[in-house]
Amino acid sequence: MQKYRILSFIIVHLLIFFHVLWAENSFLGSFDFQEFFDRFLGEGVLNAGSLMVIFAFFFTLIFGRFFCGWLCHFGAIQEFAWWIFDKFGIKSKTINSRLIVFLPMFVLFNFYIIPNIAHFFNSDTQWNLSLNLAYPEVWTFLPGFIIGSLTFIVDGFLIVYFLGRKGFCRFVCPWGAFLKFPTSLSMFKVRKTGECTNCNLCTSGCPIAIDVSYEINKFDKVLNSNCTSCMVCIDDCPEGALSYRFSNPILDYEGAKLSDFKFQKNSFSHYKIKEIFFSLRSKDFLIIPFSILFGLSLDGLYSMGHMLSFGISAIVSLMIFNFNFSLNKRIILFLIAFSFSIFNVGLKYSKSTAMSYYKENKFELAIPYFENIINYYPLEVGKYYAYLSFCYFNINNFEKSYFYYEKAKSIIPNDKNIYELEFLLNQKEK
């Protein structure tokens, strides 16, 4: 089946290329999982991205996470990265940690589900269901070239190098977390239909790092909700003991106990596979809070989005607590991450306080916090210079207001705030 899966990935990338470069301003807007949460839950708009997510959800109820295994371009990139590493003889171990459950769920609920549900109940704007396939445009919410490239490198390659197979899908991706529930109820699953010889080729070949051999021998099927229905295990099984078969999902859990779905200590332990996995579960009580806090300190700064911020956080956190690295390296990495977090928290505090005073028209109090941002923030962000110009204008320091206006104009010449500042300063000169 893998030749068809590769063909599927090629077609998907060709369609993305076609959509972005040729049809970017057509009747089809952004195809992004985020659209379902921000546009549909938040605003009531059924757009292309929202319909894609709704389709993926119900399709998953039937076929499992087929979308992740056959259509997700970012999943394909990670499999390609693993293949490249393998060709160059780079054998990175796949990290096993409870972070694969907690971090994707945290990103999903904290940034997408909870804010949009809160917006639904608290917003003054009435939620109205509407259909607009062209909204928003393709590039509206995508990062620029630098951040986009960095996300591609970190979440596509580095996370695979440091954390193992499909590191981003396992440790960060909120969309995979969203599809876990329908996957658990899916009708089609990988099922044991023949005699298993415990060769463990199914486990060693699984792109999403499931102990397939353990699952099929314990449950007669793969119940792990990370399964992406890629069927690699079926193709790799020399005995033909695995099949992708339909069954009543209710019967799949007949006789199962809740304890069956906890991490089993004897999984990932067979002598034929234990060398390709490395467990950090004993350190999870440190890894999980550190990863979440470090990711939060990064998120929203330096133009980084959630995926890049928490991709970096997952890599750094699991490296710090990975005893395969030398103690000195881990201490240095911890000190850098901790110091950077404190610095980021200081920047976020300055941003929050500055904007709070600005909205309350306490311009004199806002000025030192805006100046902290422009003095210490490593990137030049035009809007903060514009805010400073407004602040100085409102306390009648027109010389400094004009100075910061010129600086803002050089960075964001076509921003609406620049036109407003220009109008105010011209009126004052008259």
LODO-961324 format. One record per residue (C-alpha): residue number from 1; chain; x, y, z. Coordinates in steps of 0.25 Angstrom, whole numbers, plus 5000, padded with zeros to 4 digits. Layout:
BEGIN
<nr->NUM kette->A east->X north->Y up->Z>;
...
# end
This chain:
BEGIN
<nr->1 kette->A east->5000 north->5000 up->5000>;
<nr->2 kette->A east->5012 north->5009 up->5002>;
<nr->3 kette->A east->5013 north->5013 up->4988>;
<nr->4 kette->A east->4999 north->5018 up->4988>;
<nr->5 kette->A east->5002 north->5026 up->5001>;
<nr->6 kette->A east->5014 north->5032 up->4995>;
<nr->7 kette->A east->5006 north->5036 up->4982>;
<nr->8 kette->A east->4995 north->5042 up->4991>;
<nr->9 kette->A east->5006 north->5051 up->4998>;
<nr->10 kette->A east->5011 north->5055 up->4984>;
<nr->11 kette->A east->4997 north->5059 up->4980>;
<nr->12 kette->A east->4994 north->5067 up->4993>;
<nr->13 kette->A east->5007 north->5075 up->4991>;
<nr->14 kette->A east->5004 north->5078 up->4976>;
<nr->15 kette->A east->4990 north->5082 up->4981>;
<nr->16 kette->A east->4996 north->5091 up->4992>;
<nr->17 kette->A east->5005 north->5097 up->4981>;
<nr->18 kette->A east->4994 north->5099 up->4972>;
<nr->19 kette->A east->4985 north->5106 up->4982>;
<nr->20 kette->A east->4996 north->5115 up->4988>;
<nr->21 kette->A east->5002 north->5120 up->4975>;
<nr->22 kette->A east->4991 north->5119 up->4965>;
<nr->23 kette->A east->4978 north->5120 up->4973>;
<nr->24 kette->A east->4982 north->5128 up->4985>;
<nr->25 kette->A east->4971 north->5139 up->4982>;
<nr->26 kette->A east->4960 north->5129 up->4977>;
<nr->27 kette->A east->4948 north->5124 up->4983>;
<nr->28 kette->A east->4956 north->5115 up->4992>;
<nr->29 kette->A east->4963 north->5121 up->5004>;
<nr->30 kette->A east->4972 north->5116 up->5015>;
<nr->31 kette->A east->4971 north->5100 up->5017>;
<nr->32 kette->A east->4976 north->5100 up->5031>;
<nr->33 kette->A east->4971 north->5092 up->5043>;
<nr->34 kette->A east->4971 north->5105 up->5051>;
<nr->35 kette->A east->4960 north->5110 up->5043>;
<nr->36 kette->A east->4950 north->5101 up->5049>;
<nr->37 kette->A east->4953 north->5107 up->5063>;
<nr->38 kette->A east->4956 north->5121 up->5060>;
<nr->39 kette->A east->4946 north->5123 up->5049>;
<nr->40 kette->A east->4935 north->5113 up->5051>;
<nr->41 kette->A east->4935 north->5112 up->5067>;
<nr->42 kette->A east->4939 north->5127 up->5068>;
<nr->43 kette->A east->4931 north->5134 up->5057>;
<nr->44 kette->A east->4921 north->5124 up->5051>;
<nr->45 kette->A east->4928 north->5124 up->5038>;
<nr->46 kette->A east->4928 north->5111 up->5030>;
<nr->47 kette->A east->4940 north->5113 up->5021>;
<nr->48 kette->A east->4949 north->5103 up->5013>;
<nr->49 kette->A east->4957 north->5100 up->5026>;
<nr->50 kette->A east->4945 north->5098 up->5035>;
<nr->51 kette->A east->4939 north->5088 up->5025>;
<nr->52 kette->A east->4952 north->5080 up->5023>;
<nr->53 kette->A east->4952 north->5078 up->5039>;
<nr->54 kette->A east->4938 north->5074 up->5039>;
<nr->55 kette->A east->4940 north->5064 up->5028>;
<nr->56 kette->A east->4953 north->5059 up->5034>;
<nr->57 kette->A east->4946 north->5057 up->5048>;
<nr->58 kette->A east->4935 north->5048 up->5042>;
<nr->59 kette->A east->4944 north->5041 up->5032>;
<nr->60 kette->A east->4953 north->5038 up->5044>;
<nr->61 kette->A east->4940 north->5031 up->5051>;
<nr->62 kette->A east->4940 north->5021 up->5040>;
<nr->63 kette->A east->4955 north->5020 up->5035>;
<nr->64 kette->A east->4963 north->5025 up->5047>;
<nr->65 kette->A east->4973 north->5036 up->5046>;
<nr->66 kette->A east->4975 north->5033 up->5031>;
<nr->67 kette->A east->4976 north->5048 up->5029>;
<nr->68 kette->A east->4989 north->5048 up->5037>;
<nr->69 kette->A east->4995 north->5036 up->5030>;
<nr->70 kette->A east->4991 north->5039 up->5016>;
<nr->71 kette->A east->4988 north->5053 up->5014>;
<nr->72 kette->A east->4996 north->5062 up->5024>;
<nr->73 kette->A east->5007 north->5069 up->5017>;
<nr->74 kette->A east->5015 north->5072 up->5030>;
<nr->75 kette->A east->5014 north->5057 up->5034>;
<nr->76 kette->A east->5020 north->5054 up->5020>;
<nr->77 kette->A east->5031 north->5063 up->5023>;
<nr->78 kette->A east->5035 north->5056 up->5036>;
<nr->79 kette->A east->5034 north->5043 up->5029>;
<nr->80 kette->A east->5044 north->5048 up->5018>;
<nr->81 kette->A east->5053 north->5054 up->5029>;
<nr->82 kette->A east->5054 north->5040 up->5036>;
<nr->83 kette->A east->5057 north->5034 up->5022>;
<nr->84 kette->A east->5068 north->5044 up->5020>;
<nr->85 kette->A east->5074 north->5041 up->5033>;
<nr->86 kette->A east->5073 north->5026 up->5031>;
<nr->87 kette->A east->5080 north->5028 up->5018>;
<nr->88 kette->A east->5092 north->5035 up->5024>;
<nr->89 kette->A east->5093 north->5025 up->5035>;
<nr->90 kette->A east->5087 north->5034 up->5046>;
<nr->91 kette->A east->5080 north->5025 up->5056>;
<nr->92 kette->A east->5072 north->5034 up->5066>;
<nr->93 kette->A east->5065 north->5027 up->5077>;
<nr->94 kette->A east->5050 north->5030 up->5078>;
<nr->95 kette->A east->5047 north->5036 up->5092>;
<nr->96 kette->A east->5035 north->5030 up->5100>;
<nr->97 kette->A east->5029 north->5040 up->5110>;
<nr->98 kette->A east->5015 north->5044 up->5115>;
<nr->99 kette->A east->5018 north->5058 up->5108>;
<nr->100 kette->A east->5012 north->5052 up->5096>;
<nr->101 kette->A east->4998 north->5052 up->5103>;
<nr->102 kette->A east->4999 north->5065 up->5111>;
<nr->103 kette->A east->5006 north->5075 up->5102>;
<nr->104 kette->A east->4997 north->5073 up->5089>;
<nr->105 kette->A east->4985 north->5074 up->5098>;
<nr->106 kette->A east->4990 north->5086 up->5105>;
<nr->107 kette->A east->4992 north->5093 up->5092>;
<nr->108 kette->A east->4979 north->5089 up->5086>;
<nr->109 kette->A east->4970 north->5093 up->5098>;
<nr->110 kette->A east->4978 north->5105 up->5103>;
<nr->111 kette->A east->4980 north->5112 up->5089>;
<nr->112 kette->A east->4968 north->5107 up->5081>;
<nr->113 kette->A east->4956 north->5101 up->5088>;
<nr->114 kette->A east->4955 north->5109 up->5101>;
<nr->115 kette->A east->4957 north->5123 up->5096>;
<nr->116 kette->A east->4947 north->5121 up->5084>;
<nr->117 kette->A east->4937 north->5115 up->5094>;
<nr->118 kette->A east->4939 north->5126 up->5103>;
<nr->119 kette->A east->4938 north->5136 up->5091>;
<nr->120 kette->A east->4925 north->5129 up->5087>;
<nr->121 kette->A east->4918 north->5132 up->5101>;
<nr->122 kette->A east->4925 north->5145 up->5104>;
<nr->123 kette->A east->4925 north->5153 up->5091>;
<nr->124 kette->A east->4916 north->5164 up->5089>;
<nr->125 kette->A east->4916 north->5160 up->5074>;
<nr->126 kette->A east->4905 north->5150 up->5071>;
<nr->127 kette->A east->4909 north->5136 up->5066>;
<nr->128 kette->A east->4903 north->5135 up->5052>;
<nr->129 kette->A east->4905 north->5122 up->5043>;
<nr->130 kette->A east->4910 north->5126 up->5029>;
<nr->131 kette->A east->4917 north->5120 up->5018>;
<nr->132 kette->A east->4929 north->5127 up->5012>;
<nr->133 kette->A east->4939 north->5118 up->5005>;
<nr->134 kette->A east->4948 north->5129 up->5001>;
<nr->135 kette->A east->4950 north->5134 up->5015>;
<nr->136 kette->A east->4961 north->5136 up->5019>;
<nr->137 kette->A east->4971 north->5137 up->5008>;
<nr->138 kette->A east->4982 north->5127 up->5007>;
<nr->139 kette->A east->4994 north->5134 up->5014>;
<nr->140 kette->A east->4986 north->5142 up->5024>;
<nr->141 kette->A east->4990 north->5135 up->5036>;
<nr->142 kette->A east->5002 north->5128 up->5031>;
<nr->143 kette->A east->5016 north->5132 up->5036>;
<nr->144 kette->A east->5026 north->5139 up->5027>;
<nr->145 kette->A east->5038 north->5133 up->5020>;
<nr->146 kette->A east->5047 north->5133 up->5032>;
<nr->147 kette->A east->5038 north->5128 up->5043>;
<nr->148 kette->A east->5032 north->5118 up->5032>;
<nr->149 kette->A east->5046 north->5113 up->5029>;
<nr->150 kette->A east->5049 north->5111 up->5044>;
<nr->151 kette->A east->5036 north->5104 up->5047>;
<nr->152 kette->A east->5039 north->5095 up->5035>;
<nr->153 kette->A east->5054 north->5092 up->5040>;
<nr->154 kette->A east->5050 north->5090 up->5055>;
<nr->155 kette->A east->5037 north->5083 up->5054>;
<nr->156 kette->A east->5040 north->5075 up->5041>;
<nr->157 kette->A east->5054 north->5071 up->5043>;
<nr->158 kette->A east->5061 north->5075 up->5057>;
<nr->159 kette->A east->5049 north->5069 up->5065>;
<nr->160 kette->A east->5051 north->5056 up->5057>;
<nr->161 kette->A east->5066 north->5056 up->5060>;
<nr->162 kette->A east->5065 north->5058 up->5075>;
<nr->163 kette->A east->5051 north->5052 up->5078>;
<nr->164 kette->A east->5050 north->5041 up->5068>;
<nr->165 kette->A east->5039 north->5037 up->5058>;
<nr->166 kette->A east->5029 north->5047 up->5055>;
<nr->167 kette->A east->5033 north->5055 up->5067>;
<nr->168 kette->A east->5024 north->5067 up->5064>;
<nr->169 kette->A east->5012 north->5058 up->5062>;
<nr->170 kette->A east->5014 north->5051 up->5075>;
<nr->171 kette->A east->5019 north->5062 up->5084>;
<nr->172 kette->A east->5012 north->5075 up->5079>;
<nr->173 kette->A east->5002 north->5074 up->5068>;
<nr->174 kette->A east->4988 north->5079 up->5074>;
<nr->175 kette->A east->4981 north->5074 up->5061>;
<nr->176 kette->A east->4985 north->5060 up->5064>;
<nr->177 kette->A east->4980 north->5061 up->5078>;
<nr->178 kette->A east->4967 north->5066 up->5073>;
<nr->179 kette->A east->4965 north->5054 up->5064>;
<nr->180 kette->A east->4969 north->5044 up->5076>;
<nr->181 kette->A east->4954 north->5043 up->5080>;
<nr->182 kette->A east->4948 north->5039 up->5067>;
<nr->183 kette->A east->4960 north->5030 up->5065>;
<nr->184 kette->A east->4957 north->5022 up->5077>;
<nr->185 kette->A east->4943 north->5020 up->5071>;
<nr->186 kette->A east->4947 north->5017 up->5057>;
<nr->187 kette->A east->4941 north->5005 up->5050>;
<nr->188 kette->A east->4953 north->5001 up->5042>;
<nr->189 kette->A east->4966 north->4997 up->5050>;
<nr->190 kette->A east->4979 north->4989 up->5048>;
<nr->191 kette->A east->4974 north->4975 up->5053>;
<nr->192 kette->A east->4982 north->4962 up->5056>;
<nr->193 kette->A east->4976 north->4952 up->5046>;
<nr->194 kette->A east->4988 north->4942 up->5046>;
<nr->195 kette->A east->4998 north->4935 up->5055>;
<nr->196 kette->A east->5009 north->4945 up->5060>;
<nr->197 kette->A east->5023 north->4941 up->5061>;
<nr->198 kette->A east->5027 north->4953 up->5070>;
<nr->199 kette->A east->5037 north->4957 up->5059>;
<nr->200 kette->A east->5034 north->4972 up->5063>;
<nr->201 kette->A east->5036 north->4977 up->5049>;
<nr->202 kette->A east->5022 north->4983 up->5050>;
<nr->203 kette->A east->5027 north->4992 up->5062>;
<nr->204 kette->A east->5041 north->4995 up->5057>;
<nr->205 kette->A east->5034 north->5000 up->5044>;
<nr->206 kette->A east->5023 north->5008 up->5050>;
<nr->207 kette->A east->5024 north->5023 up->5046>;
<nr->208 kette->A east->5017 north->5028 up->5058>;
<nr->209 kette->A east->5025 north->5019 up->5068>;
<nr->210 kette->A east->5014 north->5010 up->5073>;
<nr->211 kette->A east->5017 north->4996 up->5079>;
<nr->212 kette->A east->5009 north->4989 up->5069>;
<nr->213 kette->A east->5013 north->4975 up->5073>;
<nr->214 kette->A east->5009 north->4978 up->5087>;
<nr->215 kette->A east->4996 north->4983 up->5084>;
<nr->216 kette->A east->4991 north->4972 up->5074>;
<nr->217 kette->A east->4996 north->4961 up->5083>;
<nr->218 kette->A east->4989 north->4968 up->5095>;
<nr->219 kette->A east->4976 north->4973 up->5089>;
<nr->220 kette->A east->4976 north->4966 up->5075>;
<nr->221 kette->A east->4976 north->4980 up->5069>;
<nr->222 kette->A east->4983 north->4993 up->5070>;
<nr->223 kette->A east->4975 north->5002 up->5079>;
<nr->224 kette->A east->4986 north->5013 up->5081>;
<nr->225 kette->A east->4979 north->5026 up->5077>;
<nr->226 kette->A east->4992 north->5031 up->5070>;
<nr->227 kette->A east->4990 north->5020 up->5059>;
<nr->228 kette->A east->4989 north->5028 up->5046>;
<nr->229 kette->A east->4984 north->5016 up->5038>;
<nr->230 kette->A east->4997 north->5017 up->5029>;
<nr->231 kette->A east->4997 north->5001 up->5028>;
<nr->232 kette->A east->5012 north->5000 up->5028>;
<nr->233 kette->A east->5011 north->4990 up->5039>;
<nr->234 kette->A east->5002 north->4981 up->5030>;
<nr->235 kette->A east->5012 north->4982 up->5018>;
<nr->236 kette->A east->5024 north->4979 up->5027>;
<nr->237 kette->A east->5018 north->4967 up->5034>;
<nr->238 kette->A east->5025 north->4955 up->5027>;
<nr->239 kette->A east->5014 north->4945 up->5032>;
<nr->240 kette->A east->5002 north->4953 up->5027>;
<nr->241 kette->A east->4996 north->4953 up->5041>;
<nr->242 kette->A east->4991 north->4967 up->5040>;
<nr->243 kette->A east->4979 north->4973 up->5032>;
<nr->244 kette->A east->4972 north->4986 up->5032>;
<nr->245 kette->A east->4958 north->4981 up->5035>;
<nr->246 kette->A east->4944 north->4987 up->5039>;
<nr->247 kette->A east->4937 north->4983 up->5052>;
<nr->248 kette->A east->4927 north->4989 up->5061>;
<nr->249 kette->A east->4935 north->4999 up->5070>;
<nr->250 kette->A east->4927 north->4996 up->5082>;
<nr->251 kette->A east->4931 north->4982 up->5081>;
<nr->252 kette->A east->4946 north->4986 up->5080>;
<nr->253 kette->A east->4945 north->4990 up->5095>;
<nr->254 kette->A east->4937 north->4978 up->5100>;
<nr->255 kette->A east->4944 north->4973 up->5113>;
<nr->256 kette->A east->4954 north->4984 up->5113>;
<nr->257 kette->A east->4958 north->4991 up->5126>;
<nr->258 kette->A east->4962 north->5005 up->5128>;
<nr->259 kette->A east->4976 north->5000 up->5133>;
<nr->260 kette->A east->4978 north->4994 up->5119>;
<nr->261 kette->A east->4979 north->5008 up->5113>;
<nr->262 kette->A east->4990 north->5013 up->5122>;
<nr->263 kette->A east->5004 north->5012 up->5118>;
<nr->264 kette->A east->5008 north->4997 up->5120>;
<nr->265 kette->A east->5022 north->4995 up->5125>;
<nr->266 kette->A east->5025 north->4983 up->5117>;
<nr->267 kette->A east->5022 north->4990 up->5104>;
<nr->268 kette->A east->5034 north->4995 up->5096>;
<nr->269 kette->A east->5042 north->4985 up->5104>;
<nr->270 kette->A east->5044 north->4973 up->5094>;
<nr->271 kette->A east->5058 north->4970 up->5092>;
<nr->272 kette->A east->5057 north->4972 up->5077>;
<nr->273 kette->A east->5052 north->4987 up->5078>;
<nr->274 kette->A east->5056 north->4992 up->5091>;
<nr->275 kette->A east->5069 north->4998 up->5086>;
<nr->276 kette->A east->5061 north->5007 up->5076>;
<nr->277 kette->A east->5053 north->5013 up->5088>;
<nr->278 kette->A east->5057 north->5021 up->5100>;
<nr->279 kette->A east->5047 north->5024 up->5112>;
<nr->280 kette->A east->5047 north->5037 up->5120>;
<nr->281 kette->A east->5034 north->5034 up->5127>;
<nr->282 kette->A east->5041 north->5034 up->5140>;
<nr->283 kette->A east->5045 north->5048 up->5138>;
<nr->284 kette->A east->5031 north->5052 up->5133>;
<nr->285 kette->A east->5027 north->5060 up->5146>;
<nr->286 kette->A east->5038 north->5070 up->5142>;
<nr->287 kette->A east->5038 north->5069 up->5127>;
<nr->288 kette->A east->5023 north->5072 up->5126>;
<nr->289 kette->A east->5022 north->5085 up->5134>;
<nr->290 kette->A east->5035 north->5090 up->5129>;
<nr->291 kette->A east->5031 north->5088 up->5114>;
<nr->292 kette->A east->5018 north->5095 up->5116>;
<nr->293 kette->A east->5024 north->5107 up->5124>;
<nr->294 kette->A east->5036 north->5108 up->5114>;
<nr->295 kette->A east->5026 north->5108 up->5102>;
<nr->296 kette->A east->5018 north->5118 up->5108>;
<nr->297 kette->A east->5030 north->5127 up->5110>;
<nr->298 kette->A east->5033 north->5126 up->5095>;
<nr->299 kette->A east->5019 north->5127 up->5089>;
<nr->300 kette->A east->5015 north->5140 up->5083>;
<nr->301 kette->A east->5029 north->5146 up->5083>;
<nr->302 kette->A east->5039 north->5147 up->5072>;
<nr->303 kette->A east->5027 north->5145 up->5062>;
<nr->304 kette->A east->5027 north->5130 up->5066>;
<nr->305 kette->A east->5014 north->5123 up->5066>;
<nr->306 kette->A east->5009 north->5112 up->5075>;
<nr->307 kette->A east->5015 north->5100 up->5067>;
<nr->308 kette->A east->5029 north->5106 up->5066>;
<nr->309 kette->A east->5029 north->5110 up->5081>;
<nr->310 kette->A east->5024 north->5097 up->5086>;
<nr->311 kette->A east->5033 north->5089 up->5076>;
<nr->312 kette->A east->5045 north->5096 up->5082>;
<nr->313 kette->A east->5040 north->5094 up->5096>;
<nr->314 kette->A east->5038 north->5079 up->5094>;
<nr->315 kette->A east->5052 north->5077 up->5088>;
<nr->316 kette->A east->5059 north->5085 up->5099>;
<nr->317 kette->A east->5051 north->5079 up->5110>;
<nr->318 kette->A east->5053 north->5065 up->5106>;
<nr->319 kette->A east->5068 north->5068 up->5104>;
<nr->320 kette->A east->5070 north->5074 up->5118>;
<nr->321 kette->A east->5064 north->5062 up->5124>;
<nr->322 kette->A east->5071 north->5051 up->5115>;
<nr->323 kette->A east->5082 north->5045 up->5123>;
<nr->324 kette->A east->5088 north->5040 up->5110>;
<nr->325 kette->A east->5094 north->5054 up->5109>;
<nr->326 kette->A east->5105 north->5058 up->5118>;
<nr->327 kette->A east->5102 north->5065 up->5131>;
<nr->328 kette->A east->5110 north->5078 up->5127>;
<nr->329 kette->A east->5102 north->5079 up->5113>;
<nr->330 kette->A east->5089 north->5077 up->5121>;
<nr->331 kette->A east->5092 north->5088 up->5131>;
<nr->332 kette->A east->5097 north->5098 up->5121>;
<nr->333 kette->A east->5084 north->5095 up->5113>;
<nr->334 kette->A east->5075 north->5097 up->5125>;
<nr->335 kette->A east->5082 north->5110 up->5129>;
<nr->336 kette->A east->5080 north->5115 up->5115>;
<nr->337 kette->A east->5066 north->5111 up->5114>;
<nr->338 kette->A east->5063 north->5116 up->5129>;
<nr->339 kette->A east->5070 north->5130 up->5126>;
<nr->340 kette->A east->5063 north->5131 up->5113>;
<nr->341 kette->A east->5049 north->5128 up->5119>;
<nr->342 kette->A east->5052 north->5139 up->5130>;
<nr->343 kette->A east->5056 north->5149 up->5119>;
<nr->344 kette->A east->5043 north->5145 up->5111>;
<nr->345 kette->A east->5034 north->5147 up->5123>;
<nr->346 kette->A east->5040 north->5161 up->5125>;
<nr->347 kette->A east->5037 north->5165 up->5111>;
<nr->348 kette->A east->5023 north->5159 up->5112>;
<nr->349 kette->A east->5020 north->5167 up->5125>;
<nr->350 kette->A east->5025 north->5180 up->5118>;
<nr->351 kette->A east->5016 north->5177 up->5107>;
<nr->352 kette->A east->5004 north->5174 up->5115>;
<nr->353 kette->A east->5006 north->5186 up->5125>;
<nr->354 kette->A east->5009 north->5195 up->5113>;
<nr->355 kette->A east->4996 north->5192 up->5106>;
<nr->356 kette->A east->4988 north->5192 up->5119>;
<nr->357 kette->A east->4992 north->5206 up->5122>;
<nr->358 kette->A east->4991 north->5210 up->5107>;
<nr->359 kette->A east->4976 north->5206 up->5107>;
<nr->360 kette->A east->4973 north->5213 up->5120>;
<nr->361 kette->A east->4979 north->5226 up->5113>;
<nr->362 kette->A east->4990 north->5226 up->5124>;
<nr->363 kette->A east->5001 north->5230 up->5114>;
<nr->364 kette->A east->5012 north->5234 up->5123>;
<nr->365 kette->A east->5011 north->5221 up->5131>;
<nr->366 kette->A east->5011 north->5213 up->5118>;
<nr->367 kette->A east->5024 north->5220 up->5112>;
<nr->368 kette->A east->5035 north->5213 up->5120>;
<nr->369 kette->A east->5029 north->5199 up->5117>;
<nr->370 kette->A east->5028 north->5202 up->5102>;
<nr->371 kette->A east->5042 north->5207 up->5103>;
<nr->372 kette->A east->5046 north->5194 up->5110>;
<nr->373 kette->A east->5041 north->5186 up->5098>;
<nr->374 kette->A east->5048 north->5194 up->5087>;
<nr->375 kette->A east->5061 north->5194 up->5095>;
<nr->376 kette->A east->5062 north->5179 up->5099>;
<nr->377 kette->A east->5053 north->5172 up->5088>;
<nr->378 kette->A east->5063 north->5167 up->5078>;
<nr->379 kette->A east->5054 north->5170 up->5066>;
<nr->380 kette->A east->5049 north->5183 up->5062>;
<nr->381 kette->A east->5034 north->5183 up->5062>;
<nr->382 kette->A east->5027 north->5196 up->5056>;
<nr->383 kette->A east->5015 north->5196 up->5064>;
<nr->384 kette->A east->5022 north->5198 up->5077>;
<nr->385 kette->A east->5029 north->5211 up->5071>;
<nr->386 kette->A east->5015 north->5215 up->5067>;
<nr->387 kette->A east->5009 north->5213 up->5081>;
<nr->388 kette->A east->5021 north->5221 up->5087>;
<nr->389 kette->A east->5018 north->5232 up->5077>;
<nr->390 kette->A east->5004 north->5233 up->5081>;
<nr->391 kette->A east->5008 north->5233 up->5095>;
<nr->392 kette->A east->5017 north->5245 up->5094>;
<nr->393 kette->A east->5007 north->5252 up->5085>;
<nr->394 kette->A east->4997 north->5251 up->5096>;
<nr->395 kette->A east->5006 north->5257 up->5107>;
<nr->396 kette->A east->5010 north->5268 up->5097>;
<nr->397 kette->A east->5024 north->5264 up->5095>;
<nr->398 kette->A east->5024 north->5266 up->5080>;
<nr->399 kette->A east->5038 north->5265 up->5077>;
<nr->400 kette->A east->5039 north->5250 up->5082>;
<nr->401 kette->A east->5026 north->5247 up->5076>;
<nr->402 kette->A east->5031 north->5251 up->5062>;
<nr->403 kette->A east->5044 north->5243 up->5065>;
<nr->404 kette->A east->5036 north->5230 up->5068>;
<nr->405 kette->A east->5027 north->5233 up->5056>;
<nr->406 kette->A east->5038 north->5233 up->5046>;
<nr->407 kette->A east->5044 north->5220 up->5052>;
<nr->408 kette->A east->5030 north->5213 up->5051>;
<nr->409 kette->A east->5028 north->5218 up->5037>;
<nr->410 kette->A east->5041 north->5212 up->5033>;
<nr->411 kette->A east->5037 north->5199 up->5038>;
<nr->412 kette->A east->5022 north->5199 up->5034>;
<nr->413 kette->A east->5020 north->5210 up->5024>;
<nr->414 kette->A east->5006 north->5205 up->5020>;
<nr->415 kette->A east->5000 north->5202 up->5033>;
<nr->416 kette->A east->4987 north->5210 up->5037>;
<nr->417 kette->A east->4993 north->5215 up->5050>;
<nr->418 kette->A east->5004 north->5222 up->5042>;
<nr->419 kette->A east->4994 north->5229 up->5034>;
<nr->420 kette->A east->4986 north->5233 up->5047>;
<nr->421 kette->A east->4999 north->5238 up->5053>;
<nr->422 kette->A east->5003 north->5246 up->5041>;
<nr->423 kette->A east->4990 north->5253 up->5041>;
<nr->424 kette->A east->4991 north->5257 up->5056>;
<nr->425 kette->A east->5005 north->5262 up->5054>;
<nr->426 kette->A east->5001 north->5270 up->5042>;
<nr->427 kette->A east->4989 north->5276 up->5049>;
<nr->428 kette->A east->4998 north->5280 up->5060>;
<nr->429 kette->A east->5008 north->5287 up->5051>;
<nr->430 kette->A east->4997 north->5295 up->5045>;
# end
